[in-house]
Amino acid sequence: MEVGILPVELWRVILAYLPLPDLGRCCQVCRAWRELILSLDNTRWRQLCLGCSECRHPNWPSQPHQEPASWRDALKQHALSTRTWTQNGPELQSSACLHFFRRRKDRRVWHVGSGCEFETLRGALGVVGPYDRVVLHPGVYEEQAELVLKVPVELVGLGRLGEVALLVCMDQQCPTARLCNLVFMPPWFSTVVYKTSWGHVQLDNCNFEGAQLQVRGPGSCQARFCSFSQGSSAHLLGVVLSLMDSCDFSGSDTASVTVEGPPVSERNWACKHLVALARTFPSCGVSGSNSPPSGPLPGSTGGNQPPGSNVKKELVSIEDWQRRNGVDAACQGTVIESWSDEDRSEGEEENQDGGGINNTKKTLKLDYKIPCDHHGLSHLLRPRPDGSMPLVSSPDPPSLAPEPLTFQQELDRDPEAQMLAASTLGCFLRRCLFREGKGGVHVSNYGQARLEGNVFRGLNYAVRCIQNSTIVMLRNEVCECRASGIFLRLSAQGLIAENNIHSNGEAGLDIRKGANPIILCNRIHSGLRSGVVVLGNGKGSIRSNQIYNNKEAGVYILFSGNPVVSGNHIFQGQAAGIAINENGRGMITENVIKENQWGGVDIRRGGDPILKNNYICYGYSDGVVVGERGRGLIEGNHVYCNKGCGVWVMSSSLPQLLGNFITHNCMYGLAVFCRKDPENMEGNWPGQEGIGGEAGSGERRGVEGERREGQENLNEEGELFAWESDLDSEDERHSARRAISVALVESNCMSYNGAVGLYVKSSEPLNVFANLVNGNRGTGIAVLQSSQLTRLVTNCILENGRGGITVEKDCRVELRGNGIYKNCGHGVSFCGNGQILENDVVGNRGYGIQVLGSADIKVMRNRVQPAQGCGVAVLGPVKGVVHDNVLFQGHPGNKKELLHMDAANENCVLRNNSVLRHNHSCTSAPPWVLENPPPRPLASSPSGLSSSQYPSRLGISMTTRISATVESGCHNGSMFCSIL
């Protein structure tokens, strides 16, 4: 009969009455009939699927209200799985095949129950033949001794699930068996209700209540739509492959599923069928586990969308960003005021009158302007070939950072991850629900497990993988665990990818003691503590994850943890983005770390990472914090648009900062503070009254107490391990590095920051080489305290809102080979002790070089041209020498002397200085230029100052409140430099 004879709607009504075999025959008539039968998916196929007593809703138990992609495919999958247990007949010899089919034809059905052939299960099992079916009628069947299955058999409960209960202990000693629609409860003599050591068992729609399933390799198991409740569990020992699909685990006393021991070399007949069945499973995922946050997340800044979405790049001016985020006006204009009122020169005062700071930014025309645009760092300021301005010379913040890679992109570039993603050995758990118990899955002693599309909720921990075991976790949801969600230790490894890990009481992932997993493309968020913790020699490759909105650090590395953290988006955390502490290390590269409440990256107490090519931006405090005894190589990072400092360094630390772009931060670009202020050793820290008086002291005590409590919580189940004793060979490698004694700041660009470009208040020596400091609102470089030598060598200090370099009294500073150009205050204002050698100081609004107070100084071989004011001014009882300097005339209306010294000064020697003025009568005189040598800094550093002298890899932990003052009263140490 042709399909077109009747309307399609009428055909669907008629076909809805057909049983499953007839629907299959109709599909084979022609293509039109096949399409018609397939169109019954939401009607007849749905009825057939839900009417099958051997299975439940296809998305049970984790998503029972969500429709499957196809009811027909779900029923087909069920039919294929149901026949797996019978596929063990001989395959090669024809006579054996005939025997196999004859055996199936003779299969009998035995009934057990009141009024049936057998009243006890033991009696029925004594007479059944191979592959017979035993139907258990409603009732409770209890056996006082262990039952042994010696021939393949199928046990099926009649009626609804729960009407047939077995209080038995079964030992399977046959190749295969199937149990369906039964409830298992433990007998009085054992909690193990079913065990097998070499055969295959298939469990369909069964409940285990307070009982244990035990499978030992080469035995195997396939469990579908089963419930394990009231402390029930499955123990898989040395299994080659077992499948647990759509099972519900609840109320466990230990782990719900325990996988122990390596897969045995011997395999049973079912393994190849289980592998094929596992590969036919459709790709599944937990709802919402892969999708990135949609729309702007709470607290996201203007122009910034959450990672994972396709974001258009846009430029945001720093004023717009400050206005959107409500940055305090005092913070926007934070500059160092301590010297500006009393030590300002007369010429500078003239420039400031009536106009304030804004007036000083007006262009001042110099009649005799010396060109200085070809110094060694000028290439950083030139327009690009496309006409755009480079980051350091653009008044706008940089555009948005790159998006994380997809899971497929990560697999394409990582063969090891590819191999793990394709592996199927061990226990395979799919679409299961683990809830309200102590543990989810425990893998130990070289065990292997694969978890895909499961939900772990309300447990003590979701997954624990230890003792050289391997785990593969794909597209699971891990949430609301009371401790860490996923715990790896003792050389565990594996692949953890595309999971949704959130709202856990401890860390989302806890990696310890040599564990080395690959963690890709997960969402790790909303945790009550850190997102990922790596400690106790833990390793791991943490790549392309979205880690956000955690209460503590997004990634926390301590106690010799040494992971690779690359390509992640770490944002909107309530503490630091990444914290490296207690001798933690790690390779931290190409991450986007933004919008975190405390430091973007926080390094303390022996922390020693490589921090390279990261985007650290839009934070509500400092970009990078290097606290007490912090170390590390900090290279090539973009640190911008943070409300605090770009980089905040404690002078007791020894970092190496190379080639970073530190721009558009609301306070200092780079700040180096004292280790401790003596007056603050006891009691409150400076400015505490401004944050609440006594409340501030309480906050400090609370922070310290919480830190101690947090360290205990990091330990497994309350046990206090001595992590410091676990360092083993890692400590040897750590101590073998060449130690450095001086922190190094080299080849960085510090531009357009809201206060001073480089602020130094240090009790330790510091080397500052070949940096570009331009366009900052305050002074370019300010040294307020430097009890040991600070070397400022071959830097370019350009067009800053106040002076170029300011050195306060009692500081020891060497200025050599710098170019100090076009700043709005004095070029150099020096009150301390040291040397000013071979610098070019040109075009500054105030004095070129001002030396005052009781300084002891040498000013030699400098080239100076002020815009107005003195070229070199020696004011007060200065002791030292000023010789071999060349001073050029600037503005013709300037009445100040180019070389001035107070008449009462008898301790300073002026010798062999050249003062060049323009000859008005000679119009053919060539313009003055800086040549032999060309403008400083030179293109190549002097050989004696090469950074190659310094080790390229430094030695760098947990955060405490640091006390350090800023004279403007706006910045009490690091804005927020605690992570716990």
N, C-alpha and C positions, 0 to 999 in steps of 0.2 A: 504494500500500500504506500502511495506517495505521501510524503509529509505535507505537501502543499494542499492536499484535499481538505484538511481541517485547519482552523486557526491554531496558531502555536499555543495560545493560552489553553485551548481545549485539549490539545495533545498533552500538555503538562499535567492537567487534572487526571487524564486517563492513566498516564505512565506513573503517577504517584502511587498507584495501587500495586505496582509490580514488585515482587521480591528481588533480592540482590542477584540471583543467577539469571533471571529474565532480563534485568537491566543490562547485564553483561552481554547477553546474546543480542540485544537490540543495538548495542554499540558496534557490533560487527556487521550490521546490515549494509550501511553505506556511510559516506561522510555526513550527509544531512541528518541521518538518524543519530550518528555519534554526537554531532553538535547539539542536537535536541536533548539527548540524555545528559550531556555535560551541563546544559543550562538549568538542570534541576538541583544545582549545588546547594542552594539555600532552602530547599524544600525536602525532596525525597532523600537525597544523600545525607542531609542533616538528621532526618528522622532515623535512618539506618545507623548512622554513627552513634547517636545518643541512645539508641535502643539496644546497643550491644552490651550485654552484661559483663563482658570481659574487659571493658575499658571504660574510661570516664571522659569528660570533656577534654578535647585535644589540648587545651591550654591550662588544664588543671595541673598543679595546684597554685601556681604563682599568678596566673592571669585568667581565672575561670570565667570572667565576664567579657573577655575579649574574643571576638570571632576569629577563627583560624583563616588563613589565606584561602583554603579550599577544604570543604568538608569531605569531598570525594578523595582528595589526596590523603587526608587524615585517616580515612577508613582503609585506603589502600596500604598506608604505612602500617596500620594495625594488623591487616591481614598478612603482610609480609613478616612482621615480627612474630605473629602467632605461630607460624609454621617453622620458625627457626629450630625449635627443639627436636623436630623430627627429621632433620636433614643430615643424618649421620649414617645412612646406608652405604654399603659398598658401591663403587662406581665403575669398576673396570671390567670385571668378568661378567659375561652374559648370564651364566647360571646364578651367580650371586645376585644380579639385578632381579632375575625372576623370583628368587627366594625373598628378596626385599619387598617386592610388590605383593607377593602372596601373603606375607606377614601382615602387611597393611590391610589387605582385604579381609583377613580373619579377625580384625580387631573387634573386641567385645566391650560392652558397657556393663559395669557392675554397679548396683545400687546399695548404699549403706544407710541404715537408719531404722527407726522403729517400724516394724512390719515389712521390711525389705529382705533381700537375700541375705545380707549380713547386718548384724547390729553393731559390730565394732570394726574399726578401721584395720586393726591387726588381722582380723579374720579375712577381710577382703584382700589384703596384700599377700596373704599366704597362698592364694589361688590365682591371682591375676597373671596373665601372659604378657609378653612384650608389647608395649604401646597400647595396652588396654586403657579404657577410661573408667575411672571410679567416680561416681556421682554421690556426693554426700548430701543427704537431706537435712533440713534445718534441725539443729540440736548442738549439744556440747559433747565432744569426743575426747575422753581423757585416757591416757595410757600410763601405766605405772612403771614401764621400762622403755628403753630406747627401741624405736622402730628402725629396721634396716630395709632400705629399698635396694633389691638385688636385680630387678629387671626394669627397663624403661616403663614409666607409667605416668598417667595424667590424672591428677586429683582436682575435681571441680566441685565447688559448693553450689547448691541449688538455692534459688531465691535471691533476695537482696543481700548485699554485703553486710555482714554482721550476724546473719541468721545461722551460720555454720562456724563454730569455734572449735579449735583444736588445742588441747593441752598435752602436747606431745614433744618428744625430742627425736628427730629423724636424722639418720645417717645415710646419705646416698652413696651406694657402692655400685652404681650402674652408669652407663655412658650418658644418659639423659633423663630428665624428668620435667614435668610441668605442673605447677600449682596455680589454681585460679579461684578467685572469689572466696577466699578463706580468711579467717581471723586466727592468728597464732598467739597463744599465751604460754608462758613457761610452765612446765610441770614442777612438782615439788623438788625434784632432785637436780635440776639444771636450768640455767637461764638461756642456754643455747637450744633453740627450737629446730634449727635446720643446719646441717653441715655437710660439706662434700670436699673431698681432697683430690679427685681426679675427673669427675663427671661434670656435665653442664646442667644447670637448673634454670628454668624460666619461671618467673613469678609475675602473674598478671592480676592486678586489682586485688591485692592481698593487704591485710593489716597485721602489723606486729605491735603487740602491746606489752611493754616491759620485757621484751625478748631480744635475742641476739641471732643474727644470721652470720654464719661463718663459712667462708670459701677459701680453700687453700689450693695454690697452684700445684699441678696444671689444671685444676678445676676452674670453672668459669661460671658466670652468673649473668642473667639478663632479667632486670626487674623493671616493670612498667606499671604506673598508676598504683603504686604501693604506698602505704602509710606506715611510718615508724614513730610510735608515740610512747609516752610514759617511760622514757628511759631506754627505748629500743635503740639498737645500733646494728651496723653491718661491719664485720671485720673481714678484710680481704688480705690474705697473707701470700705474698709471692705470686699473685695472679698475673697471667700474661695479658688477658683482656677481659674485662667485665663491663657491662653496660647497665646504667641505672638511669632510666628516663622517666620524667614526670612523676617523681616520688616526693612525698611530704615527710620531713623529719622534724619532730617537735619534742620538747621536754627532755632532751638528753641529759644524762648525768655526767658523761664524759664527751668524747667526740661522737657525732652521729655516724660518720663513716671513717673508719681507720684503714689506711692502706700501708702495709708494712712489708719490707723486704723487696729485693729486686725481682723482676719477673723471671720465673724459672725458664731454663732453656727448653724443656720439654713442653709441647703444646698438645692440647686435646683437639678432637675433631671439630669443635664448634668455633675455634678461633678465626678461621678464614671466613666463616659466615658472619661472625660478629664484626669483623673488619669491614666487610661489604655493607652490612647493615648500618654501621656507624657513618660510612661515607654517603649513604643515601639520605641521611637526615638533612632536612632543609636547613639552610643557614637561619639562625634565630637570634634574637636579641631581646633583652629586657626593655620594656617601654621606657623611653627616655634615656637609656644608657649611652647611646651614641650621639644623640642630638646635642649640639652645643647650646648654651644658654641663649634663649631667643630674646631679641631686643636688648636695650640697655639694662644691665644689671644694677641693682640698687647701689648707689654710691659711685657709679662710673662717671668719669669726668667727661666734659664736653669734647666731642671729636674722637672719643675713644669708645669702640664697641668691644664686647667681650670676645676673647679668642674663639676661633672656630667659625665665625661668620665672615662673609666676604665683605671686607671693610674697604671703602674708598679711602685713598690717602688724601689728607688735607693738611694744610698748614694752619697752625693756631698761634696767634701772637701771644707773647707772654702776658701782656696786659689783659687780653681776653681770658686767658686761662686763670689768671689771678682773680679776675672779677667773677668768673663762674664759680670758683671754689671758695670765694669769700676770704681771700688771704688778707690778714690784718695789714692796714696801711703802715704800721710801724715796722712790720717785717719787710714790706716792699722797699722801704727806704733805709734799711739797716746799714749804717756806715759806722766807722770808728770815729768817735767824737773826742776821744780823750786828749788828742793833741791839736785838734783843729781850731780851737778858740784862742788859746794862749800863745801857740807857736806859729800862727799864720803870719807870713811876711806881709809887709806893707803893700807890696805889689799884688799879692794874692787878695788882700783885703779889698783893694780897689776893684778887682774883678768880681768880688762877691757882692759888693754893695748894690742894694736895690734889686738884684736879680736872683739871688739865691743860687742853688745848684743849677737850675735850669739855665740861668744866664751864663754860666760858665761853659755851657755846651755850644754857645754861638761860635761860629768860625771866626778866628782872629787872623787877619791877613798879615803875613810877614813880608816886609819888603825884601829881605835877604834870606830867603828860605833855602835851607840846605836839603836837597833830595835825599831821602833815606828809605825809599820804597823797594830797594833791591837787597835787603838784608837776607840772612840765611833762612829765615822762616817766612819770607814774604809769599812763597808759593801757596801757603795755606790760606791766604787772603784773596787770591786772584779768582776772578769768575771762571767757572768751568766752561768747556767748549760749547755747551748748550746755552750758555748765558746765565745760568743760575749761579747763586752765590754758595760757596761752601758753608758748611755748618758753623764754623768758627767766626765767620764774618757776616752771617745772616742775622738780622734782628728778630727773626721768627724761630720758634722751636722747630726741631726736625719733624718730618712726616712720621706717620705711624709705622711701627715695626712689622716685620714679616709674620705671616701666620704659621702655626705649627704644621708639620707634615702629616699626611694621612697615614693610616695603618698600612695601606698597600705600598705607598712610597717608602715607608720604613722597611717593609719586607723586601722590597726590590734591592735595597742597598745593604741588607744584612743577611747573609746566607744562614748564619746560625739561627736567627729568628725564623727564617723560612722553614728550616728543618724542624724546629720545635712546633711551629704552627701546624705542620702536617703530621705530627706524631700521634699515634693512637694506642700506644702500649699502656698497660696498667689498668687503672679504673677510669672509666669514662662516665661522668655524671652530666646529664643534660636536662635542662628545664625543671630542676628540682627546687623545692622550697625548704630552707632550713630556718627554723624559727624557735624562739623562746626556749633555749637550752644553754648548756655550757659551751659546747663546741660544735663546729660544723664538720669540716674535713681535716683529718690529721694524717699527714704523709711522713713516714719516717724510715730510716735505715735503708736507703737506696730505693725506696718505693717510687712509683710513677703514677701520676693522676692527671686527668684532663677534665676541666670544669668549663662548661659552656652554657650560657643562658640561664644560670641559676640565680636564685634570690636568697641572700643570707640576711636575716633580720632579727634583731633582739637577742643575740647570743653573747656569751662572754668574748669569744673570738670566732671569726668566720673560717679562716683557713690557717693551719699551722704546718709548715713544711720544714723538716729538720734532717740532719744526719745524711748529707749527700743525696737527698731526694730531689726529684724533678717534678715540677708542676707546670701545667699550661692552663691559664685562666683567660677565657675569651668571653666578653660581653656579659659578664655577671653584674649583679647589683649587690653591694656589700654595705649595709647601713645599720645604724643604731646598735653597734656592738659596744659592750661595756668596757672592753679593753681595746687593743689594736684590732683592726679589721683583718689584715693579712700579716702573718708573722713568719719570717724566714730566718733560719739560723743554722749554724754548724754546716757550712759549705753547701747549703741548699741552692738550687738554681732553677731556671725555667723561664717561661714567658708569661707576662701578665699584661694583657692588652685589651683596650676598648671596654674596660669595666667602669661602672659608676660606683665610686667608693665615697660614701658621705655619712655625716652625722654620727661618727663613731666617738666613743668616750676617750680613747687614746689616739695614737697615730693611725692614719689610714693604712699605711704600710710600715712595718717595723722590720728592718734588715740588720742582722747582727752576725758576729762570729764567722766571718768568711763567706757568708751567703753572697751569691753573685747572680741575681736574676736580671732579666731584660724587661723593663717596664715601659710600655709604649702606649701612647694615645689614650690614656685613661682620664676620666674626670674625678679628681680627688678634692673634695670640697666639704665645707660646712662641718668640719671636725671640731670637737671640743678641745683638742690640742693640736699637734702638728699634722701636716699632710703626710709627709714621708720622713721617717727617722732612720738614719744610717749610723750605726755605732759599733764598737767592739770589733774592729777590723772588717766590718761589713763592706761590701763593694756594690756592684750593680751598675747597670746602664739605664738611666732614667731619661727618656727622650719623648718629646712631642706630647707631653701631658698638659692638661689644663688643671692647675692647682690653685684653688681660690677659696676665699671666705673661710679660712681656718682660723681658729682662735689664737694659735701660736704660729711658729714659723711654717711657711709652706714646705720647705725642705730643711731638715735639721741634721747636721753632720757633727758628730763628736766622738770622743774616745777612739781615735784612729780610724774612723770610717773614711772610706776612700772611693766614692762612687764617681761615675761620669754623669753629669747633669747637663743635658744639651737640648736645645730647641724647645724648651717648655715655656708655657705662659703661666706665670705665677703672679696672681693679682688679687687685690681686694682682701688681703689677709689682715687680721686684727693685730698682728705683730710684724716681725721681719719677714721678708720674702724668702731669703735663704740665710740660715744662721750656721756658722762654722765655729766650733767650740771645742775645748778640751782636747787639743791635738788632732782635731779633725782635719781632713785634707779634702781632696776631690778635684776633678777637672770640671769646671763650671763654664760652659761656653754657649754662646748664641741663644741665650734665654731672653725672654721679655719679662721683666720684673717691674710691675707697675701698680700704683694705687694702693700700696701697703701702708698700714698705719704707722709702723716704726721703720727702721732702716730697710732699704731695699735688700742689701746684703750686709750681714753683721758678722764680723770676724773677731774672735777674742781668745784669750788664754791658750796660746800655742796653736790656734787654728792656722792652717797653712795651705790654702787652696791655690789653684790656678784659676783666676777669674778673667775670662777672655772673651771679647767681642759680644758682650751682653748689652741689652737695652734696659737701663734702669731709670725709670721715669715716673712722673706724676705721683710720687709718694707724698704722704702727709708728714714726713719727717725727712731725714737725710737719705741720700742715695746709697752711699757705701759707708759703713761704720767699721773702722779698724780700732778695736778697743785694746784693753790692757794685754800686753804680750802677743798681740796679733801679728801675723806674718802673711806672706803670700805674694804671688805675682799677679798684679792687677793691670791688665794690658788690653788696649784697644776697645774699651767699653764706651758706650754712649750714656752719659749720666746727665739727665736734663729734666727740667720742670719739676723738681722736688721742692716742697715747701721749706725744708731746712737747708742744710749744706749739700753740695754735690758729694763731697767725700769728707768724712770726719775721722781724723786720725788722732789717737792718743800717743803722746811722745814716747811712752814706754814700749811701743810696738815697732816692728821693723818690716814694714811692707815695701814693696817695690812697685811704684806706679809708673807705667810706661805707656805712652801713646794713647791716653784716654781723652775723650771729648767731654769736658765738664762744663755744661752751658745752661743758661736760662734757669738756674736755680734761684730760689727766692732769697737765700742768705749767701753765705760764703761759697765760693767755688770749692776750694780745698782749705780745711781748717785743721791745724795741728795744735793740740792742746796739751797742757801739762798733765803729768800722771796724777798728781794730787796737789791740791792747794793746802798748805800747812794749816791755814786758819779753818779749814773745813774737815780736818781729820776727825774731829768729834762734832756731834750734833748735826745741825741742818746744813744743807748745801746752799750756795748763794742764790738769792732771788726766791727763796722758798716762801717768803711772806706773800709774794705775788701769786703763788698758786694755792694759797689757802692756809698759811701759818702752820698751826699744829697738825692740820690735816696732811700737810706735805710730809712731816715726819712719819705720820702713820702710813702714808703711801709708801715711803721708802722701806719701812719695816715690813709692810705687806708684800712688797716685791721680793724682798730677800726671803721671807718665809715661804712664799709661793714657789720660788726657785728651788728651795730645798725639798719641798713636797713634790715638785715636778720631777726631780731627779729620781726620787723613789718610785714614782709612778711609771717611769720608763722601764723599770725592771719587771720581769715576767712574774705575774701573780704574787706580787709583794715580796719576792725574795730579793735580798740585797746582794747583788753580785759585785765583786771587786773588779770592775771593768778595767781598771788600770793594769791589772796583772794579766790581762788577756792579749796584750799587744804583741808578744812573741817576736817573730822576725820583722814585723812591721816597724817596731821601735829601732831595730838595727839599721834599717834603710833610712829611717827618719834622722837618726843621729849621724849618718854618714854624709849628709849634705854639708856643703861648705857653709859655715856660719857667716853672717854679715854683722857688722857692728854699727852701721849707719843706714837709716832709712833713705830711700832714693826716690826722688820725684823727677822724672825725665820725659821729655818729648810729649808733654800733655798740652792740651788746648783748654784754657779756662776763660770762657768768654760770656759776656752778657749775664753775669750773675748779679743778684740784687744787692750785694754788699761787696766786701773785699774779694778780689780774685783768689789770693793765697794769704791766709791768716795764720801766723805762727806765734804760739805762746807755749814754748817748749822747754823742757829741761834736759833734752837729749840732742846730740848732733843731728844735722839734717843736710842732705845734699839736694839742691834744686838745680837741675841742668836742662838747658835747651827747651824751655817751655814757652808757649805763647800765651800771654795774659792780656786780653784786650776787651774793651767795651764793657767792663764791669762798672757798676754804679758807684762803688767805693774806690778805695785805693787799689792799685794793681797788686802790690805785695806789701803786707804790713807785718813787721816783726816786733811784737810787744814784749816778748820775753825769750831769751835764748842764752841760758847759762853756759852752754857749750856751743861750739862753732857751727853756725849755719852758713852754708856756701850757696850763693846765688850766682850761677855761672852760665854764660851764653844764653840768657833768656831774652825774649822780646816782650817788653811791657808797653802797651800801645793803647792810646785813646781811652783811658779809664776815667771815671767820673770825678775822682779826686787825684791825689798824687800818684806818681809812678811807684816809688818804693819809699816806705817809711820805716825807720829803725828807731825804737825807743831806747832810753838810757839803760845801761848795764847789759846790753845785748852784745854778743860777739858775732859779727857778721862779716863775710867777705863777699864783695861785689866785684865780679871779674867778667869782662867780655860781654856785658849786656847791652842791648839796645833799648833805650827808654825814650819813647817818642810820643809827643802830642797829647800828653795827659793834662787834665784840667787843673792840676795843682802843681806842687813842686815836682821836679823830676826825681830827685833823691833828697829826703829829709832824714838826716843821720844824727842820732844822739848817743850812739853806743860806741863800742870799740871794734876796730877791725881795719879793713882796707877797701878802698874804692879804686880799682885798677882797670884801665883800658876799657872804659865804657863809653858809649856814644849816648849823650843826653841832649836831645834836640827837640825843639818845638813845644816844650812844656810851658803852661801858662804862668806858673810861679817861678821860683828860682830854679836854675839848672840843678846845682848841688848845694844844699844847705847843711852845714855842719854846725851844731850848736851844743850848748851845755858843757859838761866836763868830759867830752869824748876824747879818746886817744885813738888817732886815726892817721892813715896814710891815704892821700888823694893824689894819684899819679897817673899820667899818660891817658887822661880822659879827654874826649872832645865834646865841648859843651856849647850849645846855642839856645839861650832862653827866648821865649816869645816876648817876655817882658820881665823885669826884675834882674837880679844879679845872675851872672853865670855861675860863679862859685862864691858863696858867702860863708865866712867863718865868724860865728856869733858866740860870744861868751868865752869862758876860759878853756877853750879847746887846746889840747896838746897834740902835736903831730907835725906832719909835713905835707905841704901842697906844692908839688913840683911837676914839671914837664907836661902840664896840661895845655890844651889849645882851646881858646875861648873865641867864639864867633859872635859878631854883633847880630842882634835880631831886629826888633822893631826900632826904627830911627827915633821915635819919640820917647824911647825909654831913657830916663834920666839916671837910672841906677848904674853903679859901677859894675863892669863885667867881673872884676875880681875885687872882693871886698873882705876886709878883716877888721874887727874891732880894734881901735887904737890902743886899748888897754891890754890887749893880748900879747904876752911876751913868750909864750910857750909853743907857738905854732910858727913854723918856718915856711915862708913863701919863696920858691926858687925856680927860675928857668921856665916860667909860664908864658905862653904866647897869647896876646890879645889882638885879634884881627878885627879892624873896623873897615867899613866900606869907604872907599875914596870917591867922594862925589865929583871931584874934578876929573877923574879918569873914567870916562864912560865905557871905554873898551876893556875894562878889567873883566876877566872871566869870572863867572859865578863860582861861589864856593861849593865844593863837593867833598864828600867823604870818600877818599881813595887812599890806597896804600896805608892801612888796609881799607877795603870797602866797608859799607855800613855793617855794624854789628847787630845781632850775632852773626858770625861768619858762617858760610855754608857748611863748613866742616869744623867740628870741635877741635881744639888743640889736642895734640896727641897725648898730652899728660892728663887730659880730662875725659878720656874716652870711657864710656860706660862699660866697655868690655872688661874693665878692671873688676867690675862687680859681678857676683854670681847671677846668672840669669834665672835661677830658681831659688827662691827663698824658703826658709823655713817659716806657718801662722797658727775662739771658743766661747761659754755661757755668759750671758750679759748681766751686768749690774749697772746701777745708776752711776754715772760719771759726773763729778762736779767740776765745772770749769766756767769761768765767767766771761761775759762779753760786756764791754763797758757801756754799750747802749742800753743795757738792761733788757734786751729783747730775747736773748738766747742763753739759757742756762745750761751750759754744756751741750751735749747732743740733745736735740729736741725731744726725741724719745729714743733712748738707746738701751732699753731693756727688752728682752724677748720673753722672759718668764717672770 
